[in-house]
């Protein structure tokens, strides 16, 4: 039965159950983050079962843990967790934090523990023994996971399952193999590519800013084609400003702890699309597109910063990963700009471009409004789903853009010939 429950938990994890934000079984979890000089373990234990196993009453009037409780739990963990190098020498085990986590239906004890190997011992190969709760409760088990391992290229948002500990099997040999900074760098590039390619709101914001780039503002309306040199400069300025903006907040999040709650950030991203869509319809900040791109880029960077927790434990790892992540984002942005910009420049020379620009601006505005409603009220809506589904077929959309460009050029020439 114990093995069956462990297998079921593993299958849940394999199919995407979130162990980072919720405890999907009444059992414990140890999540490991590998640096280059240390390993950090995040330990989650159900409070009810820990209280039963230890006899420590964990309920506290203010919903937290008292000093005496923290001291007893620290001693308990120190007595039940041991890490040894392959030659038998013990690692340093330092308990940094212990607290309570509530999710409405259950309460967990969460602890962060720093594990440091002895001199000259390998960091990525060791024996871990943990007997908390499982030494007293036979049907309890402990999932052992890798949350982040930059040097093995594991920067995914899905933890990697290593195994399960249970009564009669309280130790496991962990061998992560040789690490490579290059592997982590390449993985970060891939993560950046994946994130921005699936970040429909980020790409739609960029597209909305590109729409008016080939034309010039005449009063409160957009006029005709502004010329290749002017267009190229505006395109470069917008993309560069957006890159600088999101890079600044990504770096700030990684090294200085800059962050905001996810909901207002996501709402502001949708607002940025709405503002850019309106500007694509009627000029409201003509000539200052790069300033707007950079300002809203700061907001978009806060959304990217939600990923920094898996960018490595140490500054050098974070620096390499952030650089790779940004390169991945830029590769997708450059690809989009390289495909979209020529089409927009060609379209802007035809009489059909004002209709196309206004239609795209309207669609972007509708998408933004749907996302704002969805993100403010937490209510899924069919408009948002339809837009996400359509943007999920970006290659077909880009292919359609090329076909539409050719159709506009042919139609414009026929009209001129008829005249």
C-alpha positions in Angstrom: 0.0 0.0 0.0 2.8 2.4 0.8 4.5 1.7 -2.5 1.2 2.2 -4.3 0.6 5.6 -2.7 4.2 6.7 -3.6 3.6 5.6 -7.2 0.3 7.5 -7.3 2.0 10.6 -5.9 4.7 10.3 -8.5 2.2 10.0 -11.3 0.4 13.1 -10.1 3.7 15.0 -10.1 4.6 13.7 -13.6 1.3 15.0 -14.9 1.9 18.5 -13.6 0.5 18.6 -10.1 2.0 21.7 -8.4 4.0 20.8 -5.4 5.6 24.2 -5.2 2.4 26.0 -4.3 0.1 23.3 -2.8 0.4 20.1 -0.8 -1.5 17.6 -2.9 -1.1 14.7 -0.5 -1.0 14.4 3.3 2.7 13.5 3.2 6.0 15.3 3.3 8.1 16.8 0.5 11.8 17.8 0.3 12.6 20.0 -2.6 16.3 20.5 -3.4 17.9 23.5 -5.1 21.5 23.0 -6.3 24.0 25.8 -6.3 27.8 25.5 -6.7 28.8 25.6 -3.1 25.6 24.5 -1.3 22.3 22.8 -1.6 19.1 24.4 -0.2 16.3 22.0 0.9 12.7 23.2 1.2 11.0 20.8 3.6 7.2 20.7 3.8 5.4 18.6 6.5 1.7 18.3 7.3 1.3 19.9 10.7 -1.2 17.4 12.0 1.0 14.3 11.3 4.1 16.1 12.6 2.3 17.0 15.8 1.2 13.3 16.2 4.7 12.0 15.6 6.5 14.5 17.9 3.9 15.3 20.5 4.6 19.0 19.9 1.4 21.1 19.9 1.7 23.4 16.9 -1.5 25.4 17.1 -0.7 29.1 17.9 -3.2 31.9 18.6 -1.8 34.3 16.0 -1.4 31.6 13.3 2.3 31.4 13.6 4.9 29.5 15.6 6.3 30.6 18.9 9.9 30.7 19.8 9.7 27.6 21.9 8.0 25.7 19.1 10.6 26.8 16.5 13.4 25.7 18.9 11.8 22.2 19.4 11.2 21.8 15.7 14.8 22.8 14.9 16.1 20.2 17.3 13.7 17.6 15.8 14.8 18.3 12.2 18.5 18.3 13.2 18.1 14.9 14.8 16.2 13.5 11.8 18.1 14.8 8.8 21.7 13.8 7.9 23.7 14.2 4.7 27.0 12.5 4.1 29.6 12.6 1.4 30.6 9.4 -0.4 33.6 9.0 2.0 31.3 9.1 5.0 32.0 12.7 6.2 29.0 14.6 7.3 27.7 17.7 5.6 26.8 20.9 7.5 23.1 21.1 8.1 21.8 24.6 9.0 18.2 25.3 9.6 17.5 28.8 8.3 13.7 29.2 8.6 10.7 27.4 10.1 7.2 28.6 9.8 3.5 27.7 9.1 1.7 27.6 5.8 -2.1 27.7 5.5 -4.0 26.9 2.3 -7.5 27.0 3.8 -8.0 23.3 4.2 -4.7 22.2 5.8 -1.7 23.5 7.6 1.9 22.6 6.8 5.2 23.2 8.6 7.7 24.6 6.1 11.4 24.8 6.7 14.4 26.0 4.7 17.6 24.2 5.3 21.1 24.9 3.9 23.3 21.9 3.3 27.0 22.5 2.8 29.5 19.7 1.9 32.8 19.3 3.8 36.1 20.5 2.1 36.8 18.8 -1.2 33.7 16.7 -1.1 31.5 16.6 -4.2 28.5 18.8 -4.1 26.4 16.9 -6.6 26.8 13.4 -5.1 25.8 12.5 -1.5 23.7 10.3 0.7 20.6 11.9 2.3 18.9 10.3 5.3 15.6 11.6 6.6 13.3 10.0 9.2 11.0 12.8 10.2 7.4 11.5 10.8 8.1 8.2 8.8 9.8 6.7 11.9 6.6 6.9 13.8 3.8 6.7 11.1 4.1 3.6 8.8 1.9 4.9 6.0 3.6 8.3 5.7 6.1 8.9 2.9 8.4 11.7 1.8 8.7 12.8 -1.8 12.2 13.9 -2.8 12.3 16.4 -5.6 14.8 18.6 -7.5 13.3 22.1 -7.8 16.2 23.7 -9.5 19.6 22.6 -10.7 21.0 25.3 -13.0 24.2 23.4 -13.9 22.2 20.3 -15.1 19.9 22.5 -17.2 16.9 22.0 -14.9 15.2 25.3 -14.9 11.7 24.0 -15.6 8.7 25.0 -13.5 8.0 21.2 -13.0 10.1 19.6 -10.2 12.0 16.5 -11.0 11.1 13.4 -9.0 14.1 11.7 -7.4 12.3 9.1 -5.2 10.3 8.6 -2.1 11.4 7.8 1.5 9.3 5.7 3.8 9.5 3.5 6.9 12.2 0.9 6.2 13.7 3.0 3.4 14.8 6.3 4.9 18.0 7.0 2.9 18.7 7.7 -0.7 21.9 8.2 -2.8 21.7 11.4 -4.9 24.0 11.7 -7.9 23.4 14.6 -10.2 26.4 13.9 -12.4 28.9 16.5 -13.5 27.4 20.0 -13.7 28.0 22.4 -16.6 27.6 26.2 -16.6 27.1 26.0 -20.4 24.2 23.5 -20.0 22.5 25.9 -17.6 23.1 28.8 -19.9 21.6 26.9 -22.9 18.6 25.8 -20.8 18.0 29.4 -19.7 17.9 30.4 -23.4 15.4 27.7 -24.1 13.3 28.8 -21.1 13.3 32.4 -22.4 12.2 31.2 -25.9 9.5 29.1 -24.5 8.2 31.7 -22.1 7.9 34.6 -24.6 6.6 32.3 -27.4 3.8 31.2 -25.1 3.4 34.7 -23.6 0.7 35.9 -25.9 0.1 39.1 -24.0 3.8 40.1 -24.3 3.9 39.5 -28.0 0.6 41.3 -28.6 1.9 44.3 -26.7 4.9 44.4 -29.0 2.8 43.9 -32.1 0.5 46.8 -31.1 3.5 49.1 -30.7 4.8 48.0 -34.1 1.6 48.7 -36.0 2.0 52.5 -36.3 5.8 52.4 -36.8 5.7 52.7 -40.6 3.4 55.7 -40.6 3.6 59.3 -39.5 1.3 61.2 -37.2 -0.7 64.1 -38.7 -2.5 65.9 -35.9 -4.7 63.4 -34.1 -4.6 60.9 -36.9 -2.1 58.6 -38.5 -1.0 59.6 -42.0 0.9 57.9 -44.8 4.1 55.9 -45.0 7.0 57.6 -43.2 9.8 56.1 -45.2 12.2 53.2 -44.6 14.8 55.0 -42.6 12.3 56.5 -40.2 10.5 53.2 -39.8 13.6 51.2 -39.1 14.7 53.7 -36.5 11.3 53.6 -34.7 11.2 49.8 -34.8 14.7 49.5 -33.3 13.9 52.1 -30.6 10.7 50.3 -29.6 12.3 46.9 -29.4 15.4 48.1 -27.6 13.4 50.1 -25.0 11.2 47.2 -24.3 14.3 45.0 -23.8 16.0 47.4 -21.5 12.7 47.8 -19.5 12.1 44.2 -18.8 15.8 43.4 -18.3 16.0 46.0 -15.5 13.1 44.6 -13.5 14.2 41.0 -14.1 17.7 41.9 -12.7 16.1 43.8 -9.9 13.9 40.8 -9.0 16.9 38.4 -9.1 19.3 40.4 -7.0 17.3 43.0 -5.1 14.1 41.2 -4.4 11.9 43.5 -6.5 8.4 42.0 -6.8 4.7 42.7 -6.8 1.8 40.3 -6.4 1.1 38.4 -9.6 -2.5 39.7 -10.1 -1.8 43.4 -10.4 1.2 42.7 -12.6 -0.9 40.7 -15.0 -3.6 43.4 -15.0 -1.1 46.1 -15.8 0.3 44.0 -18.7 -3.3 43.8 -20.1 -3.6 47.6 -19.6 -0.4 48.1 -21.5 -1.9 46.3 -24.5 -5.0 48.4 -24.3 -3.0 51.6 -24.3 -0.8 50.4 -27.2 -3.9 49.3 -29.1 -5.6 52.7 -28.7 -2.3 54.4 -29.8 -2.3 52.2 -32.9 -5.7 53.5 -33.8 -5.1 57.1 -32.9 -1.8 58.7 -31.9 -1.7 59.5 -28.2 2.1 59.4 -27.7 3.5 59.8 -31.2 7.3 60.1 -31.2 7.4 58.7 -27.6 6.8 55.0 -28.4 10.2 54.0 -27.1 9.5 55.7 -23.8 6.2 53.9 -23.5 7.8 50.6 -24.5 10.5 51.0 -21.9 8.0 52.0 -19.2 5.7 49.1 -19.8 8.7 46.9 -20.3 9.4 47.4 -16.6 6.0 45.9 -15.9 6.4 43.0 -18.2 9.8 42.3 -16.6 8.0 41.8 -13.2 6.1 39.0 -14.8 9.3 37.5 -16.1 10.8 37.8 -12.6 8.4 35.1 -11.3 10.8 32.6 -12.9 13.9 33.8 -11.1 13.5 31.4 -8.2 14.9 28.6 -10.4 17.8 30.7 -11.9 20.3 29.4 -9.4 21.3 30.0 -5.8 24.4 32.0 -6.3 25.1 35.3 -8.1 27.1 33.8 -10.9 24.4 31.3 -11.7 21.7 33.9 -11.6 23.8 36.2 -13.8 24.4 33.5 -16.4 20.8 32.3 -16.3 19.3 35.8 -16.6 21.6 36.5 -19.6 20.5 33.3 -21.3 16.9 33.9 -20.5 17.0 37.4 -22.0 18.8 36.1 -25.1 15.9 33.6 -25.5 13.4 36.4 -25.2 15.3 38.5 -27.7 15.6 35.7 -30.2 11.8 35.3 -30.4 11.3 39.1 -30.5 13.8 39.5 -33.3 12.1 36.7 -35.2 8.7 38.3 -34.8 10.0 41.7 -35.8 11.9 40.2 -38.7 8.7 38.6 -40.0 6.2 41.3 -39.1 8.1 44.5 -39.9 8.7 43.9 -43.7 5.0 43.0 -44.0 3.9 46.2 -42.2 6.3 48.3 -44.3 5.0 46.9 -47.5 1.3 47.3 -46.3 1.9 50.9 -45.2 2.6 51.8 -48.9 -0.9 50.6 -49.9 -4.3 52.3 -49.4 -5.5 49.3 -47.4 -3.1 49.8 -44.5 -5.4 52.2 -42.4 -8.1 49.5 -42.4 -5.7 46.8 -41.5 -4.1 48.9 -38.7 -7.5 49.9 -37.3 -8.8 46.3 -37.4 -5.7 44.9 -35.6 -5.8 47.7 -33.1 -9.5 46.9 -32.4 -8.7 43.2 -32.0 -5.8 43.9 -29.6 -8.1 46.2 -27.6 -10.8 43.6 -27.3 -8.1 41.0 -26.2 -6.8 43.5 -23.6 -10.3 44.2 -22.2 -11.1 40.5 -22.0 -7.8 39.8 -20.2 -8.4 42.8 -17.8 -11.9 41.4 -16.9 -10.4 37.9 -16.5 -7.5 39.0 -14.3 -9.3 41.5 -12.2 -12.3 39.3 -11.3 -10.7 35.9 -11.8 -13.5 35.0 -14.2 -12.6 32.9 -17.3 -14.4 34.2 -20.5 -14.8 32.8 -24.0 -13.3 35.9 -25.6 -10.0 35.4 -23.7 -10.0 31.7 -24.5 -10.6 32.3 -28.2 -7.8 34.9 -28.4 -5.4 32.6 -26.5 -6.3 29.8 -28.9 -5.8 31.9 -31.9 -2.5 33.3 -30.8 -1.5 29.7 -30.0 -1.3 29.2 -33.7 1.2 32.0 -34.3 2.9 30.4 -37.3 -0.4 30.3 -39.1 -1.1 33.9 -38.1 2.3 35.0 -39.5 1.7 33.0 -42.6 -1.7 34.7 -43.1 0.0 38.1 -42.6 2.3 37.4 -45.5 -0.5 36.2 -47.7 -2.5 39.3 -46.8 0.4 41.6 -47.6 0.7 40.1 -51.1 -3.0 40.5 -51.6 -2.9 44.1 -50.5 0.0 44.9 -52.9 -1.8 43.1 -55.8 -5.1 44.8 -55.0 -3.4 48.2 -54.8 -1.6 47.8 -58.2 -4.8 46.7 -59.9 -6.6 49.7 -58.5 -3.9 52.0 -59.8 -3.9 50.3 -63.1 -7.6 50.6 -63.4 -7.4 54.3 -62.6 
